[in-house]
Amino acid sequence: MDVASFFLLLGGCGLLYLIVQLIRFVKADGDLTLLWAESFGKKPECQLPGKVVWVTGASSGIGEELAYQLASLGALLVLSARRENELQRVKKKCLENSNLQENDILILPLDVCDLESHEGATKRVLQHFGRINILVNNSGRSQRSLFMDTDLDVYKALMELNFFGTISLTKYVLHHMIEKNQGKIVTVNSMAGFIGPCLASGYSASKHALQGFFNSVRTELVDYPGISIINVCPGPVQSQIVHNAFTENITKKPEYTDQSHKMSTSRCARLILVSLVNDLNETWIAEQPYQTFCYMFQYAPSWAMWLANKVAKRRIQNFKSGMDADSSYLPKQKTKTS
Ligand SMILES: NC(=O)c1ccc[n+]([C@@H]2O[C@H](COP(=O)([O-])OP(=O)(O)OC[C@H]3O[C@@H](n4cnc5c(N)ncnc54)[C@H](O)[C@@H]3O)[C@@H](O)[C@H]2O)c1
């Protein structure tokens, strides 16, 4: 082969590689560090067996799916949420689909807003398992209402649950992790934690608060290299989140529940596990076009905000006519499962 043909071949290979990466990016459902870790990083199958993982909000949606995937990988579980009967249902299914024994899963009913109960709850976990390797701060509620129509009580409730509840529990668990210089605090944040979607101003504020809080606390833990602070930021994912969202006042429930256009819960949970075993400080978990929007928001924020305003107009119209804000104009996703 002469030199010209060699360089032609090399150029062809390079171009092919770029095309493959471009296709991967176009279809991406995670940010670049997350996709890299999924392909070349540590595998949840190798890292999680025998680890004690405490999941809050384990009675539905992402938390419930995390419980199933963690159980099947052999992690020991603490399942928390308010409804004990729902947690028992999740535990039963975990036991049916894993090699775990009855004592390997602790049901620990917990209202994350009841800050007084957090110390006792942490002690109870330590009594049962003797350690906490991973805390997954997953419990949370969203919002579907316009700021000008919404009572201030809703904003307080969102901050109490999503922010104060989360940081209070984290504080008790971190005491234990600091003693051992070992552990991971994983917080299920949201894309709404760094962009501001319409109809969710209080939710977005609570998730921005969490983002700032954990980014700051991470830097305070530099002397404890065995502790990781991990923020995972999903976009829209199938769960009960819209059904459970706050509206204009504390008591009113949203009416629409079609979630079929969103990412599958199992894929989201899998990417959360990849994020945590690879100690990724922040990951974005969302299908397109949300993933591209995140990059646009980082690199060209004013253009992204212009685009967000265009989309908001349509979302608010949908909302006012009683539909889910997104489902009428986004295609039904053919989502990957884990
Ligand atoms: N589904 C999405 O589109 C999406 C996107 C980004 C982030 N998230 C985040 O994911 C997390 C899980 O939400 P999901 O989508 O699975 O919704 P979900 O409504 O299905 O689950 C929420 C869980 O939190 C629990 N919870 C609510 N209030 C609680 C309280 N006071 N004390 C204890 N537990 C409580 C619920 O019982 C439930 O188990 C939330 O933090 C949410 O903000 C969800």
The ligand as an SDF file (V2000), in Angstrom:
LIG
                    3D

 44 48  0  0  0  0  0  0  0  0999 V2000
  -40.3760   11.1420   36.7390 N   0  0  0  0  0  0  0  0  0  0  0  0
  -39.7340   12.1930   36.2660 C   0  0  0  0  0  0  0  0  0  0  0  0
  -40.0140   12.6570   35.1620 O   0  0  0  0  0  0  0  0  0  0  0  0
  -38.6170   12.8030   37.0710 C   0  0  0  0  0  0  0  0  0  0  0  0
  -37.7240   13.6540   36.4120 C   0  0  0  0  0  0  0  0  0  0  0  0
  -36.6940   14.2380   37.1300 C   0  0  0  0  0  0  0  0  0  0  0  0
  -36.5570   13.9650   38.4660 C   0  0  0  0  0  0  0  0  0  0  0  0
  -37.4430   13.1490   39.0960 N   0  0  0  0  0  0  0  0  0  0  0  0
  -37.2630   12.9210   40.5310 C   0  0  0  0  0  0  0  0  0  0  0  0
  -37.2770   11.5390   40.7820 O   0  0  0  0  0  0  0  0  0  0  0  0
  -37.6610   11.3210   42.1290 C   0  0  0  0  0  0  0  0  0  0  0  0
  -38.6640   10.1800   42.1670 C   0  0  0  0  0  0  0  0  0  0  0  0
  -39.8570   10.6060   41.5440 O   0  0  0  0  0  0  0  0  0  0  0  0
  -40.7400    9.6610   40.5920 P   0  0  0  0  0  0  0  0  0  0  0  0
  -40.6910   10.2370   39.2510 O   0  0  0  0  0  0  0  0  0  0  0  0
  -40.3980    8.2630   40.7840 O   0  0  0  0  0  0  0  0  0  0  0  0
  -42.1910    9.9990   41.1840 O   0  0  0  0  0  0  0  0  0  0  0  0
  -43.1820    9.1180   42.0480 P   0  0  0  0  0  0  0  0  0  0  0  0
  -44.2770   10.0540   42.4620 O   0  0  0  0  0  0  0  0  0  0  0  0
  -43.5640    7.8870   41.3070 O   0  0  0  0  0  0  0  0  0  0  0  0
  -42.3110    8.6850   43.3140 O   0  0  0  0  0  0  0  0  0  0  0  0
  -42.0410    9.5850   44.3520 C   0  0  0  0  0  0  0  0  0  0  0  0
  -41.7420    8.7870   45.6110 C   0  0  0  0  0  0  0  0  0  0  0  0
  -41.5000    9.7140   46.6820 O   0  0  0  0  0  0  0  0  0  0  0  0
  -42.3120    9.3390   47.7820 C   0  0  0  0  0  0  0  0  0  0  0  0
  -42.6390   10.4800   48.6440 N   0  0  0  0  0  0  0  0  0  0  0  0
  -43.3790   11.5790   48.3600 C   0  0  0  0  0  0  0  0  0  0  0  0
  -43.5090   12.3370   49.4500 N   0  0  0  0  0  0  0  0  0  0  0  0
  -42.8300   11.7200   50.4580 C   0  0  0  0  0  0  0  0  0  0  0  0
  -42.6070   11.9940   51.8280 C   0  0  0  0  0  0  0  0  0  0  0  0
  -43.1220   13.0880   52.4240 N   0  0  0  0  0  0  0  0  0  0  0  0
  -41.8600   11.1410   52.5570 N   0  0  0  0  0  0  0  0  0  0  0  0
  -41.3530   10.0240   51.9950 C   0  0  0  0  0  0  0  0  0  0  0  0
  -41.5420    9.6890   50.7020 N   0  0  0  0  0  0  0  0  0  0  0  0
  -42.2760   10.5290   49.9490 C   0  0  0  0  0  0  0  0  0  0  0  0
  -43.5570    8.7630   47.1460 C   0  0  0  0  0  0  0  0  0  0  0  0
  -44.2970    7.9780   48.0700 O   0  0  0  0  0  0  0  0  0  0  0  0
  -42.9190    7.9190   46.0410 C   0  0  0  0  0  0  0  0  0  0  0  0
  -42.4420    6.7020   46.5840 O   0  0  0  0  0  0  0  0  0  0  0  0
  -38.1850   12.6450   42.6530 C   0  0  0  0  0  0  0  0  0  0  0  0
  -37.2100   13.2520   43.4620 O   0  0  0  0  0  0  0  0  0  0  0  0
  -38.3740   13.4560   41.3950 C   0  0  0  0  0  0  0  0  0  0  0  0
  -38.2450   14.8400   41.6130 O   0  0  0  0  0  0  0  0  0  0  0  0
  -38.4630   12.5640   38.4330 C   0  0  0  0  0  0  0  0  0  0  0  0
  1  2  1  0
  2  3  2  0
  2  4  1  0
  4  5  1  0
  4 44  2  0
  5  6  2  0
  6  7  1  0
  7  8  2  0
  8  9  1  0
  8 44  1  0
  9 10  1  0
  9 42  1  0
 10 11  1  0
 11 12  1  0
 11 40  1  0
 12 13  1  0
 13 14  1  0
 14 15  2  0
 14 16  1  0
 14 17  1  0
 17 18  1  0
 18 19  2  0
 18 20  1  0
 18 21  1  0
 21 22  1  0
 22 23  1  0
 23 24  1  0
 23 38  1  0
 24 25  1  0
 25 26  1  0
 25 36  1  0
 26 27  1  0
 26 35  1  0
 27 28  2  0
 28 29  1  0
 29 30  1  0
 29 35  2  0
 30 31  1  0
 30 32  2  0
 32 33  1  0
 33 34  2  0
 34 35  1  0
 36 37  1  0
 36 38  1  0
 38 39  1  0
 40 41  1  0
 40 42  1  0
 42 43  1  0
M  CHG  2   8   1  16  -1
M  END
$$$$
